């Protein structure tokens, strides 16, 4: 009996949501985001990096210049109704590390380390609020990050002063990023301006512009 009541409840909710969906348009939103996370905070920054020599097993501390880019992302969302949307996002971010100097002798070494990462994500958003010009939402993004580390320095393993270790090569790492809050403001029926907060890569805060189709 309880199962029957649950089925009836779900069918009732489905009918209400379907009614909302029939009257809801437009459904498609295309967004460009420009955001900052810890990579972006390393822009024009000088810090420490440990370089391990595989031949001797020794590590040496160097100072280096870090030039991190902002995260650029293209996102698409499809509104199933007034409450939920599903979509995806593709993002890119890079950092260049160069100008290495021995922290003890101040001797410089040649070479650079280039780190690129591409984000491929699916995302679901929960929309709330009834003002037609303001779309407030929370959600989650899940997917994979493709890392590529290319080094022209004569060593293979590196450790940033923050304790983050990495080596030359490529890697694919899954990610799950909560989006606690975002907003989209529509000055007219199509054009959108907004911002988004996220708990993880590629950005912590992002500004966004887009179009509703």
Helices and strands as residue ranges (DSSP letters): H 2-22, E 28-36, H 38-41, E 45-52, E 59-68, E 71-79, E 84-102, E 113-128, E 134-151, E 157-160, E 165-167, E 169-185, E 191-199, E 205-212
